[in-house]
Amino acid sequence: LEIIDLKKTYFGKAALFGKPKTVEAVKGVNFTVFEGETLGLVGESGCGKSTLGKTIMQIEEATAGQIKFRGRDITRLNKAERKQLRKEIQIVFQDPFASLNPRITIGEAIAEPLAVHHSYSAGKRKQEVLELLEAVGLDSTFYNRYPHQLSGGQRQRIGIARAIALKPKLLICDESVSALDISVQAQVLNLLNTLKEEYGFTYIFISHDLAVVKYMADQLVVMNSGLIEEIGDADEIYANPRKDYTKRLIEAIPKGIKKA
């Protein structure tokens, strides 16, 4: 994945006797994600990291710049091409409850992307869903349950199972453990690392928590106010941050976690 001078601006409506309000969420960023690696995208709330993730996913439309995925600029796709792109890029959202439809069962939720993309026959889909449940550490008893019957950690495992159902090349994790308790966070992070080894996923891991990102990331991008403050090897930046902003983020990590 190659991000080239990417910008995302939100244009508001003009107030009475005033100018339209614009918000530059992403102000021209550049970086590359190589196949098989995990790139951590970190920064304080409001720095533009989630907007950047959604723009890469094409949930949000880029204002300017290019997003090249496997050599192809995906900002210029038509509707049919964008649907095909969903097979290769998927996202795991922050809130594991809001991202699941409370009216359908867990089995139906995981099978939905398979049905939309006509993957497998109806009979084969159930078997595929059961295998996905097993892959994320759950069993067949979850198939007919509803989201409200699950814990936060279990719901996030379902979100991950749904995201990997189409066997994507790139998985964007947008604050995907921030809503979970610390002990459950560790379980989900270990699961993501296991799935990476098993399936060969490439991750963009978005978080405001530098300790969590360090645990996951090979490369690190530090964002501040829509711009990249620092970029490079995650261990190197963590050990020797060059920018004051990055130093402040690291100093904010609780000492017990920082040493781990």
N, C-alpha and C positions, 0 to 999 in steps of 0.2 A: 504494500500500500504506500503510495506516495502523495503527500499533501503539499500542494504548491500554492503559496500566497493566498490561502483560503480566508475568505471574509464572510461574516454573517451579520447583517444589520437588520434590525426590526424598525419598521416605519409606523409611527402612530398617527392617529388622526389629528388634524389641526385644531387647536383650541380656539375659542372665539377671540379674534384680534391677535392671535399668536401664530407662531410657526409650528409645523408638525414636529412632534418629538421623535427623535431617532435614538436607538440604543445600538451601539456597536459592540455586539457580544463577542465576536471573534474578529480581530483586526489585521489579519494577514499572517498566517502561521505556515511554517514549513517543517516537515519532518518525514521520515521514512520508517515503515514497519516491515521487517523482513520475515519471511515465512518461518513459522515455528517458534518465534520469540514472543515474549510478553512485554508490551510497552506500557509503562505506568504513566498515567496522566493525572497530575496532582496539582492542587491549588485550593485556596479558600473558596467558600461558597460565593457564587456570583462572578467567578473569574472567567467563565465561558467554557469550562471543560465539558459539561453535559451538553451544552449547545453544539460544541464541536463533535461530540460523539453522535448526536442525533443527525447532524449534517452529513457525517460520513455514512450513516445508515440510510440517508435520504428520507428521513422522517421530516427534516427541515431542508429547505432549498437554499443552496449556497447563493450569496449575493455576488461573489466574484471568486476567481481562482479555480483550481482544478483538484479533483480527487481521482487519482489514477489507481485503479485496482487491477492488478495483474496486467499492467500496461495500457488499460483502457480507461478513458475519462468517463466516470459514471455520473457526472453532473449533466450529461447531455443525452441521457437515456429516455426513450419513450415509455409509455405505461407498461407495455408488454415486456420490454427489456428490464424495467425496474422490478417487475414481478419475478423474473428469472434471477435477478440479483439477490433477492431474498433467500434463495437457496444457498448462497455463498457467504452472505453476511447476516448475522443474527445478533440480537441484543437481549441482555438480561437486565431488567429494570430494578430500581431501588426498592420499591414497595412490593413485597411478594403477595400481598392480598389484593391491592388495587389492580395489579396486572393480570389477575385471574377472574374470569366471569363466574360470579357466585351461583349462577343458575345452571351451570353444566358440571358434570362430574369431572374428576381428575383425568379419567381415561379419555373423555371427549376433548378436554383441553389440550392434552398432548397430541391426540390424533388430528386435531384441527389443521395444523400446517401440512400434514401428510395428505389430508383430503383436499385442501385448497390447491396443492401442487400435483394432485392426482398420483401420489406416490403409493404404490402397492394397491392391491385389491382390498375391498372392505374387510374381508376375512383376515387377510394378512396384516392389516393395520393393527388389530388388537394384539397380535403376537409381537409386533414391533414395539407397541406401547409398553407391553409387559417387560420387554428387554430393556427399554429405556428407563423404566422404573427401577429395575435391578441395577442399571449402570449408575444411577444417582443414589444408590443405597436404600431404596425402598422396595417393598414387596407387592405382590399381586393384590393384597387386601386393600390397597389404596385406589385401585382402579375405579371402584364405584362410590368412592367417598366424594364429598364436596369440600371446597376450600375452607369453609368455616369450621370443619371438623379437624383441621390440621394446625400444627404449631407454625410459628413464623419460619423456622428453619426448614420444616417439611415443605411449606409452600414455596420457599425459594428453591428447593431441590426440584420441585415440579416445574418452576420457571426455567430452570437450567435444562431439564429433560425436554421441555417444549422447544427451547432454543437450539438444542443439538439434534432434534429429530430429523432435520433435513441434511445433517452432516455438513455444516457450513465450513468454509475455510477460515473465516475470521469471526470471532465472537467478541462483541463489545459488552463489557460488564460495567454498567453505569451505577456506581455507588451500591453495588449488589449485595454488600454485607452490612452497610451502615445502619440498617433498621433492625439488625439482629443483636442479641446478647453476645458478649465477648466469647463465651465458650462455644456458642453456635457459630459465630464468625469463623473460628478456627476450623471447625468441621467442614464448613462450606468452602473455605480457602483450600483445605487439603483435598476436597473433592475436585475442585477446579484444576488443581495441579495434577491429580491422578488422571482426569479426563484428557488433559493436554498431552500427557505421556501416551495414553492409550490411542487417542484419535489424531494426534498431531495438530491440534488446533493452534492458531495464532490468536493472541489476546490483545485487546486494548483494555486496560484495567483502569477505570476512572474512580478516583476517591479524593476526599479532602484529608484522609488519614495517611500520612507519610509512612508510618510504621507498617500499615497493612500493605501499601504499595511496594515497599522495600521487600517484603516477604515474597511478593509475587513477581516483581518486574526484573527483566534483564536490562532494558533501557528505560530512562526516566525523562519525562517532559514536565517541567514545572511551569505552570501558567499563572499569570497575574494580570487582571484587567484586560483580558482578551488577547494578550501577547505572551510569547514564550520568554520566560526569564532565564531558564537554563535547560540544557538538553545534553544527554550523554549516558555513559554507563551508570546504572543505578547504584552499585556499590561505591563507585568512585565519587559520585555526587554526594552520597550520604556521608562518606568519610571526609571529603574535602569540598564542601560547597563553596562556590565562587561568589555567589550573589547574596547580599544581605537578606533579601526576601526568603531565599531557600534556607539560610541559617536560622531565621526566625521560626520557620516551619519545623525544622529539626529540633530546635530548642524547646518547642512546645510539646514534643512527645514525652509522655511520662517516662521517668528514668528506668523503671523496670522493664518497659517495652523497648526502650532505646538500646539497652544492653543485650537484649535477647538475640 
